[in-house]
Amino acid sequence: MLSVPTLWTVFIINFLALGLIWAYVARSYPKFAAARFWMASAFVGAGGAMTALIRLLVDSPVPTAAGAVGIITACCLAAMGIQRFYDQPVSWRLMVATTASSFAGIVAFLFVSDHMLLRMLSYTLGQAVPLVVALPLLLSPPEGRVSPGARLSGTVILAIIAMFVLRTAGNLFGYDFSARGAGQVHGFLVLGLLFLSMTLNFGFLLMAMDRLRNEVADLALLDDLTGVANRRHLLQRLSEECARSERSGEPFSLLVIDLDGFKTINDTHGHAAGDACLQHFTLMAQTRLRPGDMLARTGGDEFCVVLPSSSLREGALIARRIIEVCRQDAAACSGNDIPIAISIGVAEWDRGIGQFPDKLIAHADHALYAAKKNGKNDFAVYDPAPPLSPEPIEPARKFA
C-alpha cells in the first residue's frame, strides 16, 4: 500500500538534501547564479510539502492552499534557474503573475466556492506554465549545443507535463483522485512526480557539471592577463590548421607580434603599467581581426595571430591594419599615456611545413627579426631565399 503522507515525507527529505547540495555549489561557485535559484527551488518545494502535510494534523484548508503555493513557487524558481543558466533575463513578472493567479484560483475555489476540479486546474497550471516557458531553452539552447543534462531535463519536464495532463484529464472525466477508493492511483501519481522531480534536479546537476568542466577547460587555454588564447591553445590551433591545409592544399598565415620597447615601459612606469599596455594592445588588435582569426599571447610581450584560409598578401594586409591602429593610438597619446609600438612578422604555410607548426613559427620569427632590424614599428613578410642554381660542370680535359 502506497501511503501519500509517507511519500510526501520522502519528498521533503530528498528536496532538503538537494537544497543542501545546491547551497554547496552556490557557495563554491558564487558566479554560478543558476545554482542559487535551484537551491531556493529545492528548499521552497520542501517547505511547501511540509506545509501541506500539516493538513493531516489540522482540520483546515489553509495548509493545503499554502502548500500549493510553495510547490508552484518552487516550479517558478526552477524555471528561473534554467533562464539564468543560459544567461537569459529572468521573467520575474511572469513568475509572479503565474503564482498570484494560481493562488487566487486555489483560494477562490477552496474558500469562496469549493470546486475541486477548478482548484486542481489552477494548481496544475501554476506548476506547468513556468516549466513550459523554460522548456525551449533546454531543447534548443542559444549556443546551439544541447548538453546531456539539458536533454535529460527537457525530457523530464515533458514527462511531468504529460502527468499533469493525465491528472487534469482524469479530473475532467469525473475521476476524483482524492476519493477514498482512488488512494492508490493518487499515490502512484505522487510517486511518479517525486521521481521525476528528483530526476529533473539530477539533470540540472549534469548541466552544472558540464558548464563548470567547460569553464575549467577554457581557463586552461586562456591567458590570465589579457583573456585571449595562450601558447597551449595556439599550438593546438596551429596543429589543426596545418593538418587541414595539408589535406586541402589551402594555405593560412601566421603573424608574430612583439611590442617594441616593452622592457623600457616596465622599467620606467612599472609592471602594472606594462600589464595595462598589454591589455590595451589586445583590445586594439582584436578590432582589426576577422571572425575566425585567433589572437594568442605566447608570453611576455609576444603575441601571435592565426589567420585561417589567408594568403601571405592577406596576412600582410591585416598586419598593416594592426600597425596602423597602434600608430593612430600612439599619435593620440598625451600626458601620462604610454604610446604602444609593435613589430610584426608574417609567414604563410606551405607544403614544406607540413604538419609541423614550429617551422611556421620559425618563419614568422625570421620575418619579425627583419622588421626589428629595419627600424621597428613596422611589419615584414617571410621571403625564403631562392635555392642556389648548381654551377655548371666543366667537361673533363683530356691529357695526352
DANOR-V528962 format. One record per residue. N is the residue number from 1. RES is the residue in one letter. OMEGA is omega in whole degrees, 0 to 359 (* if undefined). Layout:
[[N,RES,OMEGA] [N,RES,OMEGA]]
This chain:
[[1,M,177] [2,L,178] [3,S,181] [4,V,177] [5,P,178] [6,T,179] [7,L,178] [8,W,177] [9,T,176] [10,V,178] [11,F,182] [12,I,183] [13,I,182] [14,N,182] [15,F,171] [16,L,177] [17,A,177] [18,L,178] [19,G,178] [20,L,178] [21,I,180] [22,W,177] [23,A,178] [24,Y,179] [25,V,182] [26,A,180] [27,R,182] [28,S,182] [29,Y,185] [30,P,182] [31,K,180] [32,F,188] [33,A,183] [34,A,182] [35,A,180] [36,R,178] [37,F,180] [38,W,174] [39,M,179] [40,A,179] [41,S,181] [42,A,182] [43,F,180] [44,V,177] [45,G,177] [46,A,178] [47,G,178] [48,G,179] [49,A,178] [50,M,179] [51,T,180] [52,A,180] [53,L,178] [54,I,179] [55,R,179] [56,L,182] [57,L,184] [58,V,179] [59,D,181] [60,S,178] [61,P,183] [62,V,179] [63,P,179] [64,T,180] [65,A,181] [66,A,179] [67,G,179] [68,A,179] [69,V,178] [70,G,180] [71,I,179] [72,I,178] [73,T,178] [74,A,177] [75,C,179] [76,C,180] [77,L,177] [78,A,179] [79,A,178] [80,M,175] [81,G,177] [82,I,179] [83,Q,180] [84,R,179] [85,F,180] [86,Y,176] [87,D,176] [88,Q,177] [89,P,181] [90,V,183] [91,S,181] [92,W,182] [93,R,180] [94,L,181] [95,M,178] [96,V,179] [97,A,179] [98,T,180] [99,T,181] [100,A,180] [101,S,179] [102,S,178] [103,F,179] [104,A,179] [105,G,180] [106,I,180] [107,V,183] [108,A,184] [109,F,175] [110,L,184] [111,F,183] [112,V,180] [113,S,185] [114,D,182] [115,H,187] [116,M,183] [117,L,180] [118,L,178] [119,R,178] [120,M,178] [121,L,178] [122,S,180] [123,Y,181] [124,T,179] [125,L,179] [126,G,178] [127,Q,189] [128,A,187] [129,V,181] [130,P,179] [131,L,178] [132,V,180] [133,V,183] [134,A,185] [135,L,180] [136,P,179] [137,L,180] [138,L,185] [139,L,179] [140,S,184] [141,P,182] [142,P,182] [143,E,174] [144,G,181] [145,R,178] [146,V,180] [147,S,178] [148,P,179] [149,G,178] [150,A,179] [151,R,178] [152,L,181] [153,S,179] [154,G,179] [155,T,180] [156,V,179] [157,I,176] [158,L,178] [159,A,178] [160,I,179] [161,I,178] [162,A,178] [163,M,175] [164,F,179] [165,V,179] [166,L,179] [167,R,179] [168,T,179] [169,A,177] [170,G,178] [171,N,181] [172,L,180] [173,F,172] [174,G,180] [175,Y,183] [176,D,181] [177,F,181] [178,S,180] [179,A,185] [180,R,182] [181,G,183] [182,A,184] [183,G,181] [184,Q,178] [185,V,178] [186,H,179] [187,G,178] [188,F,177] [189,L,179] [190,V,179] [191,L,179] [192,G,179] [193,L,176] [194,L,180] [195,F,181] [196,L,179] [197,S,178] [198,M,179] [199,T,178] [200,L,178] [201,N,175] [202,F,175] [203,G,177] [204,F,179] [205,L,177] [206,L,177] [207,M,180] [208,A,180] [209,M,179] [210,D,179] [211,R,182] [212,L,177] [213,R,178] [214,N,179] [215,E,178] [216,V,179] [217,A,178] [218,D,180] [219,L,180] [220,A,183] [221,L,183] [222,L,175] [223,D,185] [224,D,187] [225,L,189] [226,T,181] [227,G,177] [228,V,181] [229,A,176] [230,N,185] [231,R,180] [232,R,179] [233,H,179] [234,L,182] [235,L,176] [236,Q,182] [237,R,179] [238,L,178] [239,S,178] [240,E,181] [241,E,178] [242,C,179] [243,A,180] [244,R,181] [245,S,179] [246,E,178] [247,R,187] [248,S,185] [249,G,180] [250,E,184] [251,P,168] [252,F,185] [253,S,179] [254,L,173] [255,L,170] [256,V,188] [257,I,178] [258,D,178] [259,L,181] [260,D,175] [261,G,183] [262,F,179] [263,K,178] [264,T,177] [265,I,179] [266,N,183] [267,D,185] [268,T,187] [269,H,180] [270,G,183] [271,H,178] [272,A,177] [273,A,177] [274,G,178] [275,D,179] [276,A,177] [277,C,179] [278,L,179] [279,Q,180] [280,H,178] [281,F,180] [282,T,180] [283,L,180] [284,M,183] [285,A,182] [286,Q,178] [287,T,182] [288,R,179] [289,L,181] [290,R,173] [291,P,182] [292,G,174] [293,D,182] [294,M,175] [295,L,181] [296,A,173] [297,R,185] [298,T,178] [299,G,179] [300,G,180] [301,D,182] [302,E,180] [303,F,173] [304,C,175] [305,V,176] [306,V,183] [307,L,182] [308,P,175] [309,S,183] [310,S,176] [311,S,178] [312,L,179] [313,R,179] [314,E,176] [315,G,178] [316,A,179] [317,L,180] [318,I,176] [319,A,178] [320,R,179] [321,R,181] [322,I,177] [323,I,183] [324,E,180] [325,V,177] [326,C,178] [327,R,179] [328,Q,179] [329,D,179] [330,A,180] [331,A,181] [332,A,182] [333,C,177] [334,S,177] [335,G,182] [336,N,179] [337,D,180] [338,I,179] [339,P,181] [340,I,175] [341,A,183] [342,I,171] [343,S,185] [344,I,171] [345,G,184] [346,V,177] [347,A,182] [348,E,176] [349,W,172] [350,D,185] [351,R,180] [352,G,179] [353,I,178] [354,G,182] [355,Q,181] [356,F,183] [357,P,179] [358,D,179] [359,K,179] [360,L,178] [361,I,179] [362,A,178] [363,H,180] [364,A,176] [365,D,178] [366,H,178] [367,A,178] [368,L,178] [369,Y,178] [370,A,178] [371,A,177] [372,K,183] [373,K,182] [374,N,175] [375,G,178] [376,K,179] [377,N,181] [378,D,178] [379,F,177] [380,A,180] [381,V,180] [382,Y,181] [383,D,182] [384,P,180] [385,A,179] [386,P,180] [387,P,180] [388,L,178] [389,S,182] [390,P,179] [391,E,180] [392,P,181] [393,I,180] [394,E,178] [395,P,182] [396,A,179] [397,R,177] [398,K,178] [399,F,180] [400,A,*]]
